[in-house]
Amino acid sequence: MREPAEVTIGEDGTVSLPLGLLAEAGLSPGSRILAYSRGDGCIVLRREQDAMDELLDTGELG
């Protein structure tokens, strides 16, 4: 696992993720992801298909 990458939230709310981090997660520019907050200061990013599969299997995102 790579070292954590520090990123900054822009004035417009956008965040750019390093390509190495995307590659390690099996993502690439243009990949569709879902983002949601757990409400504890943590924002989760999931591949859209993985999140939908989990939602259909368990009824909740984890």
PDBQT receptor file of N, H, CA, C and O in Angstrom, charges set to zero:
ATOM      1  N   MET A   1       0.845  -1.174   0.000  1.00  0.00    +0.000 N 
ATOM      2  CA  MET A   1       0.000   0.000   0.000  1.00  0.00    +0.000 C 
ATOM      3  C   MET A   1       0.892   1.239   0.000  1.00  0.00    +0.000 C 
ATOM      4  O   MET A   1       1.898   1.298   0.707  1.00  0.00    +0.000 OA
ATOM      5  N   ARG A   2       0.511   2.207  -0.790  1.00  0.00    +0.000 N 
ATOM      6  H   ARG A   2      -0.307   2.159  -1.365  1.00  0.00    +0.000 HD
ATOM      7  CA  ARG A   2       1.264   3.459  -0.877  1.00  0.00    +0.000 C 
ATOM      8  C   ARG A   2       1.104   4.287   0.386  1.00  0.00    +0.000 C 
ATOM      9  O   ARG A   2       0.191   4.079   1.185  1.00  0.00    +0.000 OA
ATOM     10  N   GLU A   3       2.020   5.232   0.537  1.00  0.00    +0.000 N 
ATOM     11  H   GLU A   3       2.761   5.401  -0.113  1.00  0.00    +0.000 HD
ATOM     12  CA  GLU A   3       1.880   6.215   1.601  1.00  0.00    +0.000 C 
ATOM     13  C   GLU A   3       0.656   7.074   1.312  1.00  0.00    +0.000 C 
ATOM     14  O   GLU A   3       0.331   7.290   0.144  1.00  0.00    +0.000 OA
ATOM     15  N   PRO A   4      -0.025   7.564   2.324  1.00  0.00    +0.000 N 
ATOM     16  CA  PRO A   4      -1.165   8.449   2.084  1.00  0.00    +0.000 C 
ATOM     17  C   PRO A   4      -0.738   9.663   1.265  1.00  0.00    +0.000 C 
ATOM     18  O   PRO A   4       0.365  10.183   1.431  1.00  0.00    +0.000 OA
ATOM     19  N   ALA A   5      -1.619  10.099   0.389  1.00  0.00    +0.000 N 
ATOM     20  H   ALA A   5      -2.515   9.676   0.254  1.00  0.00    +0.000 HD
ATOM     21  CA  ALA A   5      -1.355  11.278  -0.434  1.00  0.00    +0.000 C 
ATOM     22  C   ALA A   5      -2.167  12.435   0.118  1.00  0.00    +0.000 C 
ATOM     23  O   ALA A   5      -3.373  12.313   0.328  1.00  0.00    +0.000 OA
ATOM     24  N   GLU A   6      -1.508  13.548   0.350  1.00  0.00    +0.000 N 
ATOM     25  H   GLU A   6      -0.528  13.647   0.179  1.00  0.00    +0.000 HD
ATOM     26  CA  GLU A   6      -2.220  14.732   0.817  1.00  0.00    +0.000 C 
ATOM     27  C   GLU A   6      -2.801  15.449  -0.388  1.00  0.00    +0.000 C 
ATOM     28  O   GLU A   6      -2.088  15.754  -1.344  1.00  0.00    +0.000 OA
ATOM     29  N   VAL A   7      -4.096  15.714  -0.340  1.00  0.00    +0.000 N 
ATOM     30  H   VAL A   7      -4.675  15.466   0.436  1.00  0.00    +0.000 HD
ATOM     31  CA  VAL A   7      -4.774  16.448  -1.405  1.00  0.00    +0.000 C 
ATOM     32  C   VAL A   7      -5.518  17.615  -0.765  1.00  0.00    +0.000 C 
ATOM     33  O   VAL A   7      -5.779  17.612   0.438  1.00  0.00    +0.000 OA
ATOM     34  N   THR A   8      -5.852  18.598  -1.571  1.00  0.00    +0.000 N 
ATOM     35  H   THR A   8      -5.640  18.600  -2.548  1.00  0.00    +0.000 HD
ATOM     36  CA  THR A   8      -6.539  19.792  -1.089  1.00  0.00    +0.000 C 
ATOM     37  C   THR A   8      -7.876  19.926  -1.794  1.00  0.00    +0.000 C 
ATOM     38  O   THR A   8      -7.981  19.683  -2.996  1.00  0.00    +0.000 OA
ATOM     39  N   ILE A   9      -8.887  20.310  -1.048  1.00  0.00    +0.000 N 
ATOM     40  H   ILE A   9      -8.801  20.508  -0.072  1.00  0.00    +0.000 HD
ATOM     41  CA  ILE A   9     -10.198  20.580  -1.630  1.00  0.00    +0.000 C 
ATOM     42  C   ILE A   9     -10.169  21.988  -2.189  1.00  0.00    +0.000 C 
ATOM     43  O   ILE A   9      -9.903  22.943  -1.458  1.00  0.00    +0.000 OA
ATOM     44  N   GLY A  10     -10.445  22.130  -3.502  1.00  0.00    +0.000 N 
ATOM     45  H   GLY A  10     -10.661  21.355  -4.095  1.00  0.00    +0.000 HD
ATOM     46  CA  GLY A  10     -10.433  23.424  -4.158  1.00  0.00    +0.000 C 
ATOM     47  C   GLY A  10     -11.623  24.287  -3.750  1.00  0.00    +0.000 C 
ATOM     48  O   GLY A  10     -12.571  23.800  -3.134  1.00  0.00    +0.000 OA
ATOM     49  N   GLU A  11     -11.566  25.544  -4.092  1.00  0.00    +0.000 N 
ATOM     50  H   GLU A  11     -10.796  25.939  -4.592  1.00  0.00    +0.000 HD
ATOM     51  CA  GLU A  11     -12.639  26.493  -3.772  1.00  0.00    +0.000 C 
ATOM     52  C   GLU A  11     -13.991  26.023  -4.313  1.00  0.00    +0.000 C 
ATOM     53  O   GLU A  11     -15.035  26.306  -3.725  1.00  0.00    +0.000 OA
ATOM     54  N   ASP A  12     -13.962  25.307  -5.433  1.00  0.00    +0.000 N 
ATOM     55  H   ASP A  12     -13.114  25.077  -5.910  1.00  0.00    +0.000 HD
ATOM     56  CA  ASP A  12     -15.204  24.817  -6.039  1.00  0.00    +0.000 C 
ATOM     57  C   ASP A  12     -15.588  23.426  -5.542  1.00  0.00    +0.000 C 
ATOM     58  O   ASP A  12     -16.544  22.836  -6.046  1.00  0.00    +0.000 OA
ATOM     59  N   GLY A  13     -14.855  22.893  -4.559  1.00  0.00    +0.000 N 
ATOM     60  H   GLY A  13     -14.079  23.373  -4.150  1.00  0.00    +0.000 HD
ATOM     61  CA  GLY A  13     -15.168  21.597  -3.975  1.00  0.00    +0.000 C 
ATOM     62  C   GLY A  13     -14.544  20.411  -4.682  1.00  0.00    +0.000 C 
ATOM     63  O   GLY A  13     -14.799  19.268  -4.303  1.00  0.00    +0.000 OA
ATOM     64  N   THR A  14     -13.733  20.656  -5.699  1.00  0.00    +0.000 N 
ATOM     65  H   THR A  14     -13.527  21.585  -6.006  1.00  0.00    +0.000 HD
ATOM     66  CA  THR A  14     -13.123  19.545  -6.421  1.00  0.00    +0.000 C 
ATOM     67  C   THR A  14     -11.844  19.074  -5.735  1.00  0.00    +0.000 C 
ATOM     68  O   THR A  14     -11.153  19.838  -5.060  1.00  0.00    +0.000 OA
ATOM     69  N   VAL A  15     -11.558  17.795  -5.933  1.00  0.00    +0.000 N 
ATOM     70  H   VAL A  15     -12.119  17.175  -6.481  1.00  0.00    +0.000 HD
ATOM     71  CA  VAL A  15     -10.345  17.178  -5.409  1.00  0.00    +0.000 C 
ATOM     72  C   VAL A  15      -9.695  16.402  -6.552  1.00  0.00    +0.000 C 
ATOM     73  O   VAL A  15     -10.377  15.654  -7.252  1.00  0.00    +0.000 OA
ATOM     74  N   SER A  16      -8.410  16.565  -6.747  1.00  0.00    +0.000 N 
ATOM     75  H   SER A  16      -7.856  17.173  -6.178  1.00  0.00    +0.000 HD
ATOM     76  CA  SER A  16      -7.665  15.792  -7.742  1.00  0.00    +0.000 C 
ATOM     77  C   SER A  16      -6.894  14.707  -7.023  1.00  0.00    +0.000 C 
ATOM     78  O   SER A  16      -6.193  14.971  -6.046  1.00  0.00    +0.000 OA
ATOM     79  N   LEU A  17      -7.026  13.480  -7.512  1.00  0.00    +0.000 N 
ATOM     80  H   LEU A  17      -7.595  13.265  -8.306  1.00  0.00    +0.000 HD
ATOM     81  CA  LEU A  17      -6.336  12.353  -6.898  1.00  0.00    +0.000 C 
ATOM     82  C   LEU A  17      -5.134  11.959  -7.746  1.00  0.00    +0.000 C 
ATOM     83  O   LEU A  17      -5.229  11.950  -8.973  1.00  0.00    +0.000 OA
ATOM     84  N   PRO A  18      -4.008  11.633  -7.120  1.00  0.00    +0.000 N 
ATOM     85  CA  PRO A  18      -2.824  11.219  -7.871  1.00  0.00    +0.000 C 
ATOM     86  C   PRO A  18      -3.095   9.965  -8.710  1.00  0.00    +0.000 C 
ATOM     87  O   PRO A  18      -3.803   9.057  -8.273  1.00  0.00    +0.000 OA
ATOM     88  N   LEU A  19      -2.522   9.927  -9.919  1.00  0.00    +0.000 N 
ATOM     89  H   LEU A  19      -1.947  10.664 -10.274  1.00  0.00    +0.000 HD
ATOM     90  CA  LEU A  19      -2.719   8.781 -10.815  1.00  0.00    +0.000 C 
ATOM     91  C   LEU A  19      -2.278   7.472 -10.174  1.00  0.00    +0.000 C 
ATOM     92  O   LEU A  19      -2.919   6.440 -10.379  1.00  0.00    +0.000 OA
ATOM     93  N   GLY A  20      -1.197   7.495  -9.405  1.00  0.00    +0.000 N 
ATOM     94  H   GLY A  20      -0.677   8.333  -9.239  1.00  0.00    +0.000 HD
ATOM     95  CA  GLY A  20      -0.726   6.278  -8.738  1.00  0.00    +0.000 C 
ATOM     96  C   GLY A  20      -1.761   5.723  -7.769  1.00  0.00    +0.000 C 
ATOM     97  O   GLY A  20      -1.937   4.509  -7.665  1.00  0.00    +0.000 OA
ATOM     98  N   LEU A  21      -2.433   6.600  -7.072  1.00  0.00    +0.000 N 
ATOM     99  H   LEU A  21      -2.290   7.587  -7.156  1.00  0.00    +0.000 HD
ATOM    100  CA  LEU A  21      -3.470   6.182  -6.140  1.00  0.00    +0.000 C 
ATOM    101  C   LEU A  21      -4.649   5.566  -6.890  1.00  0.00    +0.000 C 
ATOM    102  O   LEU A  21      -5.199   4.547  -6.470  1.00  0.00    +0.000 OA
ATOM    103  N   LEU A  22      -5.029   6.186  -7.994  1.00  0.00    +0.000 N 
ATOM    104  H   LEU A  22      -4.583   7.014  -8.335  1.00  0.00    +0.000 HD
ATOM    105  CA  LEU A  22      -6.106   5.636  -8.825  1.00  0.00    +0.000 C 
ATOM    106  C   LEU A  22      -5.733   4.256  -9.353  1.00  0.00    +0.000 C 
ATOM    107  O   LEU A  22      -6.531   3.321  -9.283  1.00  0.00    +0.000 OA
ATOM    108  N   ALA A  23      -4.520   4.131  -9.881  1.00  0.00    +0.000 N 
ATOM    109  H   ALA A  23      -3.871   4.890  -9.938  1.00  0.00    +0.000 HD
ATOM    110  CA  ALA A  23      -4.070   2.856 -10.445  1.00  0.00    +0.000 C 
ATOM    111  C   ALA A  23      -4.067   1.770  -9.383  1.00  0.00    +0.000 C 
ATOM    112  O   ALA A  23      -4.488   0.642  -9.643  1.00  0.00    +0.000 OA
ATOM    113  N   GLU A  24      -3.594   2.105  -8.185  1.00  0.00    +0.000 N 
ATOM    114  H   GLU A  24      -3.252   3.021  -7.974  1.00  0.00    +0.000 HD
ATOM    115  CA  GLU A  24      -3.552   1.132  -7.098  1.00  0.00    +0.000 C 
ATOM    116  C   GLU A  24      -4.953   0.648  -6.730  1.00  0.00    +0.000 C 
ATOM    117  O   GLU A  24      -5.128  -0.496  -6.313  1.00  0.00    +0.000 OA
ATOM    118  N   ALA A  25      -5.942   1.514  -6.885  1.00  0.00    +0.000 N 
ATOM    119  H   ALA A  25      -5.800   2.444  -7.224  1.00  0.00    +0.000 HD
ATOM    120  CA  ALA A  25      -7.329   1.156  -6.574  1.00  0.00    +0.000 C 
ATOM    121  C   ALA A  25      -8.041   0.517  -7.759  1.00  0.00    +0.000 C 
ATOM    122  O   ALA A  25      -9.217   0.168  -7.662  1.00  0.00    +0.000 OA
ATOM    123  N   GLY A  26      -7.339   0.363  -8.872  1.00  0.00    +0.000 N 
ATOM    124  H   GLY A  26      -6.383   0.648  -8.951  1.00  0.00    +0.000 HD
ATOM    125  CA  GLY A  26      -7.955  -0.228 -10.053  1.00  0.00    +0.000 C 
ATOM    126  C   GLY A  26      -8.845   0.739 -10.813  1.00  0.00    +0.000 C 
ATOM    127  O   GLY A  26      -9.755   0.322 -11.530  1.00  0.00    +0.000 OA
ATOM    128  N   LEU A  27      -8.584   2.030 -10.657  1.00  0.00    +0.000 N 
ATOM    129  H   LEU A  27      -7.845   2.369 -10.075  1.00  0.00    +0.000 HD
ATOM    130  CA  LEU A  27      -9.354   3.074 -11.321  1.00  0.00    +0.000 C 
ATOM    131  C   LEU A  27      -8.474   3.808 -12.315  1.00  0.00    +0.000 C 
ATOM    132  O   LEU A  27      -7.248   3.728 -12.252  1.00  0.00    +0.000 OA
ATOM    133  N   SER A  28      -9.104   4.519 -13.225  1.00  0.00    +0.000 N 
ATOM    134  H   SER A  28     -10.100   4.585 -13.276  1.00  0.00    +0.000 HD
ATOM    135  CA  SER A  28      -8.368   5.345 -14.181  1.00  0.00    +0.000 C 
ATOM    136  C   SER A  28      -9.203   6.586 -14.454  1.00  0.00    +0.000 C 
ATOM    137  O   SER A  28     -10.394   6.612 -14.146  1.00  0.00    +0.000 OA
ATOM    138  N   PRO A  29      -8.588   7.615 -15.029  1.00  0.00    +0.000 N 
ATOM    139  CA  PRO A  29      -9.375   8.799 -15.362  1.00  0.00    +0.000 C 
ATOM    140  C   PRO A  29     -10.584   8.399 -16.208  1.00  0.00    +0.000 C 
ATOM    141  O   PRO A  29     -10.453   7.637 -17.166  1.00  0.00    +0.000 OA
ATOM    142  N   GLY A  30     -11.735   8.906 -15.857  1.00  0.00    +0.000 N 
ATOM    143  H   GLY A  30     -11.841   9.525 -15.079  1.00  0.00    +0.000 HD
ATOM    144  CA  GLY A  30     -12.968   8.574 -16.554  1.00  0.00    +0.000 C 
ATOM    145  C   GLY A  30     -13.760   7.450 -15.901  1.00  0.00    +0.000 C 
ATOM    146  O   GLY A  30     -14.904   7.200 -16.280  1.00  0.00    +0.000 OA
ATOM    147  N   SER A  31     -13.160   6.764 -14.913  1.00  0.00    +0.000 N 
ATOM    148  H   SER A  31     -12.231   6.967 -14.605  1.00  0.00    +0.000 HD
ATOM    149  CA  SER A  31     -13.887   5.707 -14.202  1.00  0.00    +0.000 C 
ATOM    150  C   SER A  31     -15.071   6.321 -13.466  1.00  0.00    +0.000 C 
ATOM    151  O   SER A  31     -14.999   7.446 -12.972  1.00  0.00    +0.000 OA
ATOM    152  N   ARG A  32     -16.164   5.561 -13.402  1.00  0.00    +0.000 N 
ATOM    153  H   ARG A  32     -16.223   4.647 -13.804  1.00  0.00    +0.000 HD
ATOM    154  CA  ARG A  32     -17.345   6.028 -12.672  1.00  0.00    +0.000 C 
ATOM    155  C   ARG A  32     -17.250   5.531 -11.233  1.00  0.00    +0.000 C 
ATOM    156  O   ARG A  32     -17.058   4.340 -10.988  1.00  0.00    +0.000 OA
ATOM    157  N   ILE A  33     -17.385   6.451 -10.291  1.00  0.00    +0.000 N 
ATOM    158  H   ILE A  33     -17.541   7.418 -10.490  1.00  0.00    +0.000 HD
ATOM    159  CA  ILE A  33     -17.335   6.110  -8.879  1.00  0.00    +0.000 C 
ATOM    160  C   ILE A  33     -18.529   6.744  -8.169  1.00  0.00    +0.000 C 
ATOM    161  O   ILE A  33     -19.131   7.695  -8.667  1.00  0.00    +0.000 OA
ATOM    162  N   LEU A  34     -18.855   6.208  -7.017  1.00  0.00    +0.000 N 
ATOM    163  H   LEU A  34     -18.366   5.435  -6.612  1.00  0.00    +0.000 HD
ATOM    164  CA  LEU A  34     -19.839   6.801  -6.130  1.00  0.00    +0.000 C 
ATOM    165  C   LEU A  34     -19.098   7.335  -4.923  1.00  0.00    +0.000 C 
ATOM    166  O   LEU A  34     -18.144   6.722  -4.446  1.00  0.00    +0.000 OA
ATOM    167  N   ALA A  35     -19.539   8.473  -4.436  1.00  0.00    +0.000 N 
ATOM    168  H   ALA A  35     -20.315   8.971  -4.824  1.00  0.00    +0.000 HD
ATOM    169  CA  ALA A  35     -18.948   9.066  -3.242  1.00  0.00    +0.000 C 
ATOM    170  C   ALA A  35     -20.056   9.276  -2.222  1.00  0.00    +0.000 C 
ATOM    171  O   ALA A  35     -21.144   9.746  -2.553  1.00  0.00    +0.000 OA
ATOM    172  N   TYR A  36     -19.761   8.919  -0.976  1.00  0.00    +0.000 N 
ATOM    173  H   TYR A  36     -18.876   8.538  -0.708  1.00  0.00    +0.000 HD
ATOM    174  CA  TYR A  36     -20.728   9.168   0.082  1.00  0.00    +0.000 C 
ATOM    175  C   TYR A  36     -19.988   9.401   1.392  1.00  0.00    +0.000 C 
ATOM    176  O   TYR A  36     -18.853   8.959   1.570  1.00  0.00    +0.000 OA
ATOM    177  N   SER A  37     -20.646  10.095   2.294  1.00  0.00    +0.000 N 
ATOM    178  H   SER A  37     -21.568  10.454   2.150  1.00  0.00    +0.000 HD
ATOM    179  CA  SER A  37     -20.071  10.392   3.598  1.00  0.00    +0.000 C 
ATOM    180  C   SER A  37     -20.593   9.397   4.616  1.00  0.00    +0.000 C 
ATOM    181  O   SER A  37     -21.776   9.059   4.628  1.00  0.00    +0.000 OA
ATOM    182  N   ARG A  38     -19.696   8.937   5.466  1.00  0.00    +0.000 N 
ATOM    183  H   ARG A  38     -18.734   9.212   5.456  1.00  0.00    +0.000 HD
ATOM    184  CA  ARG A  38     -20.117   8.086   6.584  1.00  0.00    +0.000 C 
ATOM    185  C   ARG A  38     -20.564   8.939   7.761  1.00  0.00    +0.000 C 
ATOM    186  O   ARG A  38     -21.051   8.420   8.765  1.00  0.00    +0.000 OA
ATOM    187  N   GLY A  39     -20.394  10.255   7.632  1.00  0.00    +0.000 N 
ATOM    188  H   GLY A  39     -19.998  10.676   6.816  1.00  0.00    +0.000 HD
ATOM    189  CA  GLY A  39     -20.827  11.157   8.693  1.00  0.00    +0.000 C 
ATOM    190  C   GLY A  39     -19.842  11.297   9.834  1.00  0.00    +0.000 C 
ATOM    191  O   GLY A  39     -20.164  11.922  10.844  1.00  0.00    +0.000 OA
ATOM    192  N   ASP A  40     -18.660  10.738   9.707  1.00  0.00    +0.000 N 
ATOM    193  H   ASP A  40     -18.399  10.229   8.886  1.00  0.00    +0.000 HD
ATOM    194  CA  ASP A  40     -17.665  10.794  10.779  1.00  0.00    +0.000 C 
ATOM    195  C   ASP A  40     -16.369  11.447  10.303  1.00  0.00    +0.000 C 
ATOM    196  O   ASP A  40     -15.286  11.147  10.806  1.00  0.00    +0.000 OA
ATOM    197  N   GLY A  41     -16.500  12.352   9.317  1.00  0.00    +0.000 N 
ATOM    198  H   GLY A  41     -17.380  12.595   8.908  1.00  0.00    +0.000 HD
ATOM    199  CA  GLY A  41     -15.318  12.997   8.752  1.00  0.00    +0.000 C 
ATOM    200  C   GLY A  41     -14.665  12.161   7.674  1.00  0.00    +0.000 C 
ATOM    201  O   GLY A  41     -13.574  12.488   7.207  1.00  0.00    +0.000 OA
ATOM    202  N   CYS A  42     -15.324  11.081   7.273  1.00  0.00    +0.000 N 
ATOM    203  H   CYS A  42     -16.211  10.815   7.653  1.00  0.00    +0.000 HD
ATOM    204  CA  CYS A  42     -14.780  10.174   6.279  1.00  0.00    +0.000 C 
ATOM    205  C   CYS A  42     -15.663  10.175   5.036  1.00  0.00    +0.000 C 
ATOM    206  O   CYS A  42     -16.873   9.973   5.126  1.00  0.00    +0.000 OA
ATOM    207  N   ILE A  43     -15.051  10.404   3.873  1.00  0.00    +0.000 N 
ATOM    208  H   ILE A  43     -14.067  10.568   3.800  1.00  0.00    +0.000 HD
ATOM    209  CA  ILE A  43     -15.745  10.323   2.599  1.00  0.00    +0.000 C 
ATOM    210  C   ILE A  43     -15.238   9.067   1.906  1.00  0.00    +0.000 C 
ATOM    211  O   ILE A  43     -14.030   8.860   1.791  1.00  0.00    +0.000 OA
ATOM    212  N   VAL A  44     -16.153   8.237   1.448  1.00  0.00    +0.000 N 
ATOM    213  H   VAL A  44     -17.134   8.405   1.541  1.00  0.00    +0.000 HD
ATOM    214  CA  VAL A  44     -15.820   6.967   0.816  1.00  0.00    +0.000 C 
ATOM    215  C   VAL A  44     -16.009   7.094  -0.691  1.00  0.00    +0.000 C 
ATOM    216  O   VAL A  44     -17.029   7.603  -1.156  1.00  0.00    +0.000 OA
ATOM    217  N   LEU A  45     -15.031   6.633  -1.441  1.00  0.00    +0.000 N 
ATOM    218  H   LEU A  45     -14.203   6.220  -1.063  1.00  0.00    +0.000 HD
ATOM    219  CA  LEU A  45     -15.122   6.564  -2.902  1.00  0.00    +0.000 C 
ATOM    220  C   LEU A  45     -15.119   5.101  -3.295  1.00  0.00    +0.000 C 
ATOM    221  O   LEU A  45     -14.231   4.352  -2.887  1.00  0.00    +0.000 OA
ATOM    222  N   ARG A  46     -16.100   4.680  -4.084  1.00  0.00    +0.000 N 
ATOM    223  H   ARG A  46     -16.821   5.288  -4.416  1.00  0.00    +0.000 HD
ATOM    224  CA  ARG A  46     -16.196   3.278  -4.505  1.00  0.00    +0.000 C 
ATOM    225  C   ARG A  46     -16.427   3.209  -5.997  1.00  0.00    +0.000 C 
ATOM    226  O   ARG A  46     -17.100   4.066  -6.570  1.00  0.00    +0.000 OA
ATOM    227  N   ARG A  47     -15.863   2.174  -6.635  1.00  0.00    +0.000 N 
ATOM    228  H   ARG A  47     -15.317   1.478  -6.170  1.00  0.00    +0.000 HD
ATOM    229  CA  ARG A  47     -16.219   1.931  -8.031  1.00  0.00    +0.000 C 
ATOM    230  C   ARG A  47     -17.732   1.800  -8.081  1.00  0.00    +0.000 C 
ATOM    231  O   ARG A  47     -18.335   1.121  -7.249  1.00  0.00    +0.000 OA
ATOM    232  N   GLU A  48     -18.337   2.452  -9.056  1.00  0.00    +0.000 N 
ATOM    233  H   GLU A  48     -17.847   3.003  -9.732  1.00  0.00    +0.000 HD
ATOM    234  CA  GLU A  48     -19.798   2.458  -9.142  1.00  0.00    +0.000 C 
ATOM    235  C   GLU A  48     -20.364   1.032  -9.150  1.00  0.00    +0.000 C 
ATOM    236  O   GLU A  48     -21.308   0.739  -8.416  1.00  0.00    +0.000 OA
ATOM    237  N   GLN A  49     -19.799   0.153  -9.970  1.00  0.00    +0.000 N 
ATOM    238  H   GLN A  49     -19.033   0.391 -10.567  1.00  0.00    +0.000 HD
ATOM    239  CA  GLN A  49     -20.333  -1.202 -10.065  1.00  0.00    +0.000 C 
ATOM    240  C   GLN A  49     -20.178  -1.957  -8.756  1.00  0.00    +0.000 C 
ATOM    241  O   GLN A  49     -21.097  -2.670  -8.354  1.00  0.00    +0.000 OA
ATOM    242  N   ASP A  50     -19.037  -1.823  -8.073  1.00  0.00    +0.000 N 
ATOM    243  H   ASP A  50     -18.289  -1.243  -8.399  1.00  0.00    +0.000 HD
ATOM    244  CA  ASP A  50     -18.831  -2.498  -6.792  1.00  0.00    +0.000 C 
ATOM    245  C   ASP A  50     -19.842  -2.014  -5.759  1.00  0.00    +0.000 C 
ATOM    246  O   ASP A  50     -20.411  -2.817  -5.020  1.00  0.00    +0.000 OA
ATOM    247  N   ALA A  51     -20.065  -0.709  -5.708  1.00  0.00    +0.000 N 
ATOM    248  H   ALA A  51     -19.602  -0.057  -6.309  1.00  0.00    +0.000 HD
ATOM    249  CA  ALA A  51     -21.010  -0.145  -4.746  1.00  0.00    +0.000 C 
ATOM    250  C   ALA A  51     -22.423  -0.624  -5.035  1.00  0.00    +0.000 C 
ATOM    251  O   ALA A  51     -23.159  -0.966  -4.110  1.00  0.00    +0.000 OA
ATOM    252  N   MET A  52     -22.814  -0.654  -6.307  1.00  0.00    +0.000 N 
ATOM    253  H   MET A  52     -22.215  -0.376  -7.059  1.00  0.00    +0.000 HD
ATOM    254  CA  MET A  52     -24.155  -1.102  -6.666  1.00  0.00    +0.000 C 
ATOM    255  C   MET A  52     -24.321  -2.590  -6.358  1.00  0.00    +0.000 C 
ATOM    256  O   MET A  52     -25.366  -3.000  -5.851  1.00  0.00    +0.000 OA
ATOM    257  N   ASP A  53     -23.311  -3.400  -6.657  1.00  0.00    +0.000 N 
ATOM    258  H   ASP A  53     -22.462  -3.068  -7.068  1.00  0.00    +0.000 HD
ATOM    259  CA  ASP A  53     -23.371  -4.830  -6.347  1.00  0.00    +0.000 C 
ATOM    260  C   ASP A  53     -23.548  -5.043  -4.849  1.00  0.00    +0.000 C 
ATOM    261  O   ASP A  53     -24.366  -5.860  -4.426  1.00  0.00    +0.000 OA
ATOM    262  N   GLU A  54     -22.779  -4.308  -4.047  1.00  0.00    +0.000 N 
ATOM    263  H   GLU A  54     -22.114  -3.645  -4.390  1.00  0.00    +0.000 HD
ATOM    264  CA  GLU A  54     -22.872  -4.441  -2.588  1.00  0.00    +0.000 C 
ATOM    265  C   GLU A  54     -24.245  -4.002  -2.092  1.00  0.00    +0.000 C 
ATOM    266  O   GLU A  54     -24.833  -4.652  -1.228  1.00  0.00    +0.000 OA
ATOM    267  N   LEU A  55     -24.753  -2.907  -2.633  1.00  0.00    +0.000 N 
ATOM    268  H   LEU A  55     -24.275  -2.379  -3.335  1.00  0.00    +0.000 HD
ATOM    269  CA  LEU A  55     -26.055  -2.407  -2.232  1.00  0.00    +0.000 C 
ATOM    270  C   LEU A  55     -27.142  -3.435  -2.525  1.00  0.00    +0.000 C 
ATOM    271  O   LEU A  55     -28.039  -3.651  -1.709  1.00  0.00    +0.000 OA
ATOM    272  N   LEU A  56     -27.059  -4.066  -3.691  1.00  0.00    +0.000 N 
ATOM    273  H   LEU A  56     -26.331  -3.890  -4.353  1.00  0.00    +0.000 HD
ATOM    274  CA  LEU A  56     -28.050  -5.077  -4.065  1.00  0.00    +0.000 C 
ATOM    275  C   LEU A  56     -27.918  -6.334  -3.213  1.00  0.00    +0.000 C 
ATOM    276  O   LEU A  56     -28.920  -6.971  -2.890  1.00  0.00    +0.000 OA
ATOM    277  N   ASP A  57     -26.684  -6.698  -2.846  1.00  0.00    +0.000 N 
ATOM    278  H   ASP A  57     -25.869  -6.181  -3.108  1.00  0.00    +0.000 HD
ATOM    279  CA  ASP A  57     -26.458  -7.914  -2.049  1.00  0.00    +0.000 C 
ATOM    280  C   ASP A  57     -26.833  -7.744  -0.585  1.00  0.00    +0.000 C 
ATOM    281  O   ASP A  57     -27.402  -8.651   0.023  1.00  0.00    +0.000 OA
ATOM    282  N   THR A  58     -26.512  -6.574  -0.012  1.00  0.00    +0.000 N 
ATOM    283  H   THR A  58     -26.050  -5.837  -0.506  1.00  0.00    +0.000 HD
ATOM    284  CA  THR A  58     -26.688  -6.397   1.440  1.00  0.00    +0.000 C 
ATOM    285  C   THR A  58     -27.736  -5.369   1.801  1.00  0.00    +0.000 C 
ATOM    286  O   THR A  58     -28.177  -5.323   2.949  1.00  0.00    +0.000 OA
ATOM    287  N   GLY A  59     -28.148  -4.543   0.855  1.00  0.00    +0.000 N 
ATOM    288  H   GLY A  59     -27.789  -4.580  -0.077  1.00  0.00    +0.000 HD
ATOM    289  CA  GLY A  59     -29.116  -3.500   1.163  1.00  0.00    +0.000 C 
ATOM    290  C   GLY A  59     -28.515  -2.249   1.754  1.00  0.00    +0.000 C 
ATOM    291  O   GLY A  59     -29.239  -1.316   2.100  1.00  0.00    +0.000 OA
ATOM    292  N   GLU A  60     -27.182  -2.212   1.877  1.00  0.00    +0.000 N 
ATOM    293  H   GLU A  60     -26.594  -2.970   1.596  1.00  0.00    +0.000 HD
ATOM    294  CA  GLU A  60     -26.527  -1.000   2.390  1.00  0.00    +0.000 C 
ATOM    295  C   GLU A  60     -25.123  -0.897   1.842  1.00  0.00    +0.000 C 
ATOM    296  O   GLU A  60     -24.505  -1.889   1.455  1.00  0.00    +0.000 OA
ATOM    297  N   LEU A  61     -24.626   0.351   1.818  1.00  0.00    +0.000 N 
ATOM    298  H   LEU A  61     -25.127   1.157   2.132  1.00  0.00    +0.000 HD
ATOM    299  CA  LEU A  61     -23.249   0.591   1.401  1.00  0.00    +0.000 C 
ATOM    300  C   LEU A  61     -22.377   0.522   2.630  1.00  0.00    +0.000 C 
ATOM    301  O   LEU A  61     -22.730   1.045   3.687  1.00  0.00    +0.000 OA
ATOM    302  N   GLY A  62     -21.218  -0.135   2.487  1.00  0.00    +0.000 N 
ATOM    303  H   GLY A  62     -20.931  -0.560   1.628  1.00  0.00    +0.000 HD
ATOM    304  CA  GLY A  62     -20.417  -0.311   3.673  1.00  0.00    +0.000 C 
ATOM    305  C   GLY A  62     -19.112   0.281   3.639  1.00  0.00    +0.000 C 
ATOM    306  O   GLY A  62     -18.361   0.178   4.609  1.00  0.00    +0.000 OA
TER     307      GLY A  62
